[in-house]
Amino acid sequence: MNGNEKDASAVLAEMGALRARSRKIGRGGAWLPALVLAALPVLSIVLYRSPFSSVLDRGGDGNGGGGSVGYPYWAGLPEQQRNSMGSFLFWMVAAPLAFTVVAHWYRRREREHGVRVAWKVPATANGIALFLLLALIAAPTGQPTFTTSWWQGLLTPLLGVAVAAIALGVVERSPGIALSGAWMAAVAWQFCAMGQVGGLFGWQTWVLGGGSGPALGGQLTILGLDQPGPALLFMSLPLLLTGLFRAFRARSAR
């Protein structure tokens, strides 16, 4: 190989390294939007009357009083909330604030690094949380049936956060973020559809029971997952860990 061929090979290798680094930088900005979305369910823990203790009296008016917990689940999960108006205001403020943070983040990256991402897609999906919340206000109210109801499972603003995470994962080509959003959606829908935090389908109790006994359904009490605080951490943990992992990778790529 002569000198010219060696120089050409070196140039190609350097160009390949630059392209690889550019791809890392280009896809290195998803960590902050992912953490912002993961923070919303975690922060909503404060909306519940007893987020980290079992509430024997699940009856209530949904505002932390006596009676039964009614839907729509303005706080997010079928559990006693401190105040229904406070829950409403939380999501009305938190969702647009998250939208603003994500939009500003992508605009800053585009200005400083010349990296252009279709940030309007996840940012707009983030706005779906507001749309769903407004739909909840107009939805029929009632009491949980404690049997699977697909409609009842949709009456939560947590689905808006999950949809935004899925959209973010698609735009950023991150299966981890997309799957984390799908996980959040599945857990939130199941608990709300069954009308109880930690609610389990019959086939799930059968599997957890080692394939023995009747598949009657039940409630997951391990690690306190029948309480809103641990349940919200449980559904947010994959997105949180994915965001932290991508933040570490983005820092190491600099």
N, C-alpha and C positions, 0 to 999 in steps of 0.2 A: 504494500500500500504506500503510495507516494505521499508527499507532503500535502498536496492539494486535497487528496481523498481524506487524509486525516483531519484537515481543517474543516472539510465539509461534514464529516462525521461528528466533529466536536460542535459545530454550529447546530446540526440537527438535534444532538443530544441536549444542548442548551435550550433550544426552542421547545423541545418536549418537556424539559423541566419547568420552563416558564409557563407553558400551557397547563401543566399539572398544578402549579402553584396558583395560577389564575382561577382554575376550577375550584380549588379549595377556598380561595378568598371569596369567589362568587357565591359558593354555597355555605359560607361560614357565618352568615348573618341570621340564620333561622333560630339560633339559640335564644335570643332575647324575646322574639314573639312567642316562642314556645313556653318560656318561663312566665311571660305575662299571662298567657292563657291558663297555665297551670295554677297561677296565683289566684285567679278568680274564684274557683271552688274552695280553695283553702281559706281565703279571706271570708267567704260566706259562712264559715263555721260560727262566726259571732252572731249570726242571725237567729240561732236556735236557743231555746230556753235552757236546755240541759244537753249540750253537745257531747260531753264526755261522761255521761252517767246514764244508766238505764232509767227510763221513765215508765214506771209501772202503770201509771194512769195515762194511757195514750189517748184517752178522751180529752177533748178540748175543742175550742172554737178555732184552733189554728193560730191563736195569738198567745198561747201560753196559759190559757185558762183551763177550766174544767170542761168536760165534754169530749168530743172526738175531733181528730185532725181532719179538716175538710180540704178538698182540692178546689181550685188550682193550688199547687205547691209553690207559692211565690218565693219561698226561701230556697227551694230546689229539691228537697226531699220530704217525704211524708212523715214529718215529725213536728212537734210543737215549736212554733217560732215565737220570738219575743214580741214582734209586732208586725202585722201584715203590711202596713204602710211603710215601715222601716225596710222590710224586705223588698218591696216594690221600688223604693227610692234607691236602695243599694244597687240593684241591677240597672236601673235607669241611669245611674251615674257611672257605675263600673264598666259597663259595656262600651259606651262612647269614649271613656277615658282610655280603655285598652285600644280602641280603634285609633285614637290620636297618637298614642305611644308607638304603635306598630307603623303607622304612616310616617311619622317623624323619623323613625329609625331607618326605614328603607330610603327615604329621601336623603338622609344624611350619608348613607353608604353610597348612594348613587352620585352624590356631589363629591365625596372625598375619595372614593375608590374607582369611580367610573363603572360600578357594578349595577346593572339594571335588572331588577327582578319584578315580575308582575305582582307587586305588592298589593295592588288594588283588589286582587282576588281574595286573599285571606282577610284583608281589612274589611272588604264588603261582607264577607262571610261572618266576620266578627259582628257586623251590624245585624245579622240575622237574630242574634240574641235579643235585640230590642224588638224586632218584629214578632218573635215567638212570645216574648213577654206581653206585648200588647194583645196578642191572640189569646193568651191565658186570661187576661182581664175580661175579655169578652166571652170566654168559654163558659159553658154551664158549670155551676158549682154543685158540690154534693159531698158525700162521705165515701171513703175507700170501701171497696167491696171485699178486700182481702182475697180476691180471686183475680186471675190474670185478665187485665183489660188493656188492650193496646192503646185505646184513647186516653185512658187514665195515665198511661206511661208517657204520653207526650206533653203532659201539663207541667213542664218544668223548664226553667231557663237554662239549666245545665246542658240541655241538648244544643242550644245555640253555641255554647262554648265548644262543645265536642265537634260540631259541624265546622266551626272556624279552624280548629286544630287539624281536621281532615283536609280542609282546603289548603292550609299552610303546608302540610306534608306533600300534597300533590304538586303545588307550585315550586316548592324547594326540592322536589324529587327525594324526599326523605320518607322511606317506608316506616321508619321508627316513629316519626311524628304522626303520620297518618294512622298507623295502627294504635298509637296511644289515644288519639281522638276517637277511634272506633271503640276502644275499650271503655273510655269514659261514657260514650253514648250508650253502650250495651248495659253497663252497670246502672247508670242513672235510670234508663228506661225500665230495667227489670225491677228495681226497688220501687219505683213509682207505679208501675203497672200492677204490682202485687199489693201496693198500699201499705208496705211496711219496710223500714230500713233493714237490710240484711235478708230480705225475703228470698226464699229458694224455691225453684220449681221442683216438681216431684222427681223428675229424672236426675236432678242434681243431688237431692238427698239420697237417692238410690245409689248413685256413684260414690258419694262421700261415705256412704254406709258400707262400702265394699261389695255392692251388688246384692245385698241381702235386705230383706224386709220390704214392706210396701212403699211405693213411691207416692207418698202423701204430701210432699212439700214440707217446708218448715222455715226456720230462720237461722242464719249464720251468726253465731255468737262469739266465735273465736276471734281474738284480738279486738274485741269490742265492736265488731262490724255491724252490730245491731243498733249502734249509736251513730248519730249524724257526723260527729267529728272524725272518728276513725274511718267511717265509710267514705267521706269526702277525700281524706288523705289517700285511701285505698284506690279510688278511681283516678286521682290526680298524680299518683306516684310515677307511673310509666312516663307521662309527659314531662314531669319534673326531672327525672333522671336522664331522659333523652336530651332535654335542653341543656343540662349541666355537662353531659358528655360532649355535645356539639360545641359548647363554649370552650371546653378544654382543647378540643381539636382545632378550633379556630385560633386559639391563642398559640398553640404549638406550630401553626402554619405560618405565622408571621416571620 
